[in-house]
Structure formats: structure tokens, C-alpha cells
Amino acid sequence: MNYLEKFSLLNKIAIVTGAAQGNGFAIAKGLLGAGATVYFIDILKQEISDPKAKYIIADVIKKEDLERVVNQVYQEQGRIDILVNNAGITISEPSESYSQESWDKTYRVNLKAVFQLSQMVAKHMIGQKSGVIINITSLGAEQGFPNNPAYVAFKGGLKQLSKALANDWAKYNIRVNNLMPGYIKTNMTQKSWNDPVLRTKRQKKTMLGRWGEPDDLVGPAIFLASDASSYITGHDLYVDGGWLAKGL
Ligand SMILES: NC(=O)c1ccc[n+]([C@@H]2O[C@H](COP(=O)([O-])OP(=O)(O)OC[C@H]3O[C@@H](n4cnc5c(N)ncnc54)[C@H](O)[C@@H]3O)[C@@H](O)[C@H]2O)c1
């Protein structure tokens, strides 16, 4: 047997949200490199030249945008094999004065949209009797972080949503897993990267002694999207340089 074939995504159709930059962009390019046709979904425009890379501008907060995405992908490809729910936002404010607006917006992007899109995509996956959903969680799904109650609450909720969906949809041969990045150098973490004290503090929290790069997520994403992980569902895959496992 050619074991490399187990990691191949040839002829697979994938949707990646929040794919214009950062983690989502790296993951989308990685799935493309493993052979999939990939729909890059974002409110921002970002194009790379590859015949298998497709782009749809859409706001995951808007249900009609999600419906448009799923309809277009299905009409063009006739199937959907992989969904990566990566789009996410973080709004930092003290818990004592955390605004309702920031709470609602974080909920809509980081949790509600994931459920809505997963339901829409699952309709097709159920018909196919196969599919893979990867949800991008966070250290915030495991630990309390300061001044960001909405991010922590909804990433924690997302972690559990994956387990619920994994349980409910296993009978349709749909696998649902969490991919949990540690501190990765992207626009989202730019403020702490730019501050030398915070940068070093985060670096020292890891066993490997460094921040992650978006490319560090690519291998784990291909693994979870491919047949190489065919007996894995409802799982949390930590890609955090050993942050969570570190004692002293
Ligand atoms: N960077 C990290 O250290 C880190 C750690 C853990 C988890 N994450 C998670 O990884 C994911 C990606 O984060 P990132 O660091 O690449 O951030 P980023 O800000 O660089 O990228 C997020 C992308 O999501 C898109 N997006 C935001 N709101 C959207 C919406 N309503 N509709 C469509 N697209 C939208 C943005 O335009 C952007 O392209 C997020 O879910 C984040 O919570 C990041």
C-alpha cells in the first residue's frame, strides 16, 4: 500500500472560511497542495493563481451569504467533502464592561455561523454518506484568558459543538474534529507579537520555545481532512508547541 495516498485530497471539494489571510489562508493553500479544489471564503479578497482555487466573498454572519456559498459550491462541484470553519474574531474588553455588541458579534462569527454552515453543508454530506468538518478552536477553549469573555466562552462552546455534531453525524460517516492552534503569528495576535515582553512571555509558555506559524497548522489540517484520520472523530488536536501540556 502507498501510505502517502492516505493523505491525498485529490478530487475532494473543500470550503475554508476566513481564508483570505492568517491561519485560514495557510490551511486553504495546504488543502489545495494536497490535491483538493478549495473555495476560499472571506469578507476580504485574496487571490492566488491556481485553477483549483475558487473565491467567494461572503460574510459568515449573514445566513443568506452562507446559503449562497453552499449553493454555489454544490452547483459547481456536485459535492462537498471538507468544511473548515476557521473564520473567527476576537474583541478584547474588560469583563466588567464587556459590551453586548461585542458579545453578540463574537457569538455570531465564532459559534452561530459555524453551526449554521455545518448544518447546510451536512445536508449534502448526509446524501453522500461522507464528509469531514474541522473546527478551529483555541487555547481559549481550554483556559481562561483575561479580558475576552466572549472569545473564551464561544471557543469553549465550539469545542463542545464539534463533539455533539461528531456524535450525531457519525451515522452518516461525517467526522467532526477540532484543530486547536496555540499562539500563531497572524494579524489576530499582532499586538502581543509586537510587544517584546508579551512576545517572550508567550514563547516561554510553550515546550518548543517558539510561536507557531500558520504553516504549522497545514500538516494537521491535511491529516484531519484526509483518510489518514479515518478513525478519528470528536477529537481535539492541539497544535500549540506543547503549551497545554507544559508544567514548569
Ligand atoms: N492566531 C492565533 O494565535 C490563533 C490561535 C488560536 C485560534 N485562532 C483561530 O484561528 C482562526 C483564524 O485566525 P487568524 O489568527 O488567522 O486571524 P486573522 O484575523 O488573521 O484572520 C481571520 C480571517 O477571518 C476573516 N473573517 C472575519 N470575520 C469574518 C466574517 N464575518 N465572514 C467571513 N470572514 C471573516 C477575516 O477577514 C480574516 O481573513 C480564528 O478562528 C481564530 O480564533 C487563532
PDBQT file of the ligand as one rigid body, heavy atoms in Angstrom, charges set to zero:
ROOT
HETATM    1  N1  LIG A 301      -3.599  33.443  15.623  1.00  0.00    +0.000 N 
HETATM    2  C1  LIG A 301      -3.698  32.696  16.690  1.00  0.00    +0.000 C 
HETATM    3  O1  LIG A 301      -2.803  32.673  17.561  1.00  0.00    +0.000 OA
HETATM    4  C2  LIG A 301      -4.896  31.832  16.923  1.00  0.00    +0.000 A 
HETATM    5  C3  LIG A 301      -4.872  30.957  17.993  1.00  0.00    +0.000 A 
HETATM    6  C4  LIG A 301      -5.965  30.118  18.211  1.00  0.00    +0.000 A 
HETATM    7  C5  LIG A 301      -7.033  30.150  17.349  1.00  0.00    +0.000 A 
HETATM    8  N2  LIG A 301      -7.036  31.021  16.306  1.00  0.00    +0.000 N 
HETATM    9  C6  LIG A 301      -8.200  30.989  15.429  1.00  0.00    +0.000 C 
HETATM   10  O2  LIG A 301      -7.792  30.821  14.092  1.00  0.00    +0.000 OA
HETATM   11  C7  LIG A 301      -8.774  31.407  13.227  1.00  0.00    +0.000 C 
HETATM   12  C8  LIG A 301      -8.095  32.346  12.256  1.00  0.00    +0.000 C 
HETATM   13  O3  LIG A 301      -7.437  33.354  12.993  1.00  0.00    +0.000 OA
HETATM   14  P1  LIG A 301      -6.187  34.180  12.450  1.00  0.00    +0.000 P 
HETATM   15  O4  LIG A 301      -5.231  34.256  13.567  1.00  0.00    +0.000 OA
HETATM   16  O5  LIG A 301      -5.755  33.676  11.128  1.00  0.00    +0.000 OA
HETATM   17  O6  LIG A 301      -6.875  35.613  12.341  1.00  0.00    +0.000 OA
HETATM   18  P2  LIG A 301      -6.895  36.703  11.185  1.00  0.00    +0.000 P 
HETATM   19  O7  LIG A 301      -7.581  37.858  11.780  1.00  0.00    +0.000 OA
HETATM   20  O8  LIG A 301      -5.523  36.861  10.610  1.00  0.00    +0.000 OA
HETATM   21  O9  LIG A 301      -7.803  36.037  10.058  1.00  0.00    +0.000 OA
HETATM   22  C9  LIG A 301      -9.181  35.845  10.227  1.00  0.00    +0.000 C 
HETATM   23  C10 LIG A 301      -9.836  35.823   8.874  1.00  0.00    +0.000 C 
HETATM   24  O10 LIG A 301     -11.241  35.642   9.093  1.00  0.00    +0.000 OA
HETATM   25  C11 LIG A 301     -11.939  36.560   8.253  1.00  0.00    +0.000 C 
HETATM   26  N3  LIG A 301     -13.247  36.896   8.838  1.00  0.00    +0.000 N 
HETATM   27  C12 LIG A 301     -13.503  37.563   9.994  1.00  0.00    +0.000 A 
HETATM   28  N4  LIG A 301     -14.819  37.764  10.137  1.00  0.00    +0.000 NA
HETATM   29  C13 LIG A 301     -15.420  37.203   9.064  1.00  0.00    +0.000 A 
HETATM   30  C14 LIG A 301     -16.765  37.102   8.625  1.00  0.00    +0.000 A 
HETATM   31  N5  LIG A 301     -17.778  37.657   9.336  1.00  0.00    +0.000 N 
HETATM   32  N6  LIG A 301     -17.026  36.459   7.470  1.00  0.00    +0.000 NA
HETATM   33  C15 LIG A 301     -16.014  35.932   6.733  1.00  0.00    +0.000 A 
HETATM   34  N7  LIG A 301     -14.715  36.010   7.077  1.00  0.00    +0.000 NA
HETATM   35  C16 LIG A 301     -14.429  36.637   8.224  1.00  0.00    +0.000 A 
HETATM   36  C17 LIG A 301     -11.033  37.789   8.218  1.00  0.00    +0.000 C 
HETATM   37  O11 LIG A 301     -11.336  38.649   7.138  1.00  0.00    +0.000 OA
HETATM   38  C18 LIG A 301      -9.660  37.135   8.112  1.00  0.00    +0.000 C 
HETATM   39  O12 LIG A 301      -9.287  36.878   6.790  1.00  0.00    +0.000 OA
HETATM   40  C19 LIG A 301      -9.788  32.093  14.153  1.00  0.00    +0.000 C 
HETATM   41  O13 LIG A 301     -10.898  31.251  14.353  1.00  0.00    +0.000 OA
HETATM   42  C20 LIG A 301      -9.021  32.257  15.447  1.00  0.00    +0.000 C 
HETATM   43  O14 LIG A 301      -9.859  32.342  16.559  1.00  0.00    +0.000 OA
HETATM   44  C21 LIG A 301      -6.006  31.871  16.077  1.00  0.00    +0.000 A 
ENDROOT
TORSDOF 0
